[in-house]
Structure formats: structure tokens, C-alpha cells
Amino acid sequence: KNILFYSDEEWNTKVEVLLENEDVWLNTEALLSLFNINRSKIVRHINNIYKDKELNEDSTCAKIAYVCNDGIQVYGIKYYNLDIIPLIDEDEF
């Protein structure tokens, strides 16, 4: 998997981008950085997008497993396809 990290000129803001099969995926933390809002708001908006069936969750959300530094614990992080970005309504923040 190809994971890229972007930051501003002063190295303050990191955005993690996953490139897979010519698609671009962002995790929740990257979306928080882009929209500059708190986690509960972005998660609520994403859940509403799926609840209202504006997008299909199976094709626009992927849970990717990561192994912690100890090499034992595995956890999953949700990544969202860029299709979700235009549907996030900034006016509601």
C-alpha cells in the first residue's frame, strides 16, 4: 500500500493519503485537518451520508488493519474514498 503524508510549509499539518488501485483514500484524521472541525462533527456527517444513502458505504469506506509497534495488537482505521468529500456540508459546521 502507498501512504503519503503532506504537511504545510512549517510542517504543522499532516494529511495522510492512501493510494490504492488508482483511488485516493483519507482517514478521519485527514478529513479533520481538511475541514478543521472536531471528530464528532465529521463522523456525524459521514454517518448521515451513509444513512441517507447518498453513497454506498461498502464502496467508499474501507477498514484497514494496522499492527502496533509491539507487533501484537492489530487495530483498524477507517479510510474514505474522495467521493465523500463533496457531500460533507461545511455550512453545517
Order of alpha helices (4+ residues) and beta strands (2+ residues): beta-beta-beta-alpha-alpha-alpha-beta-beta
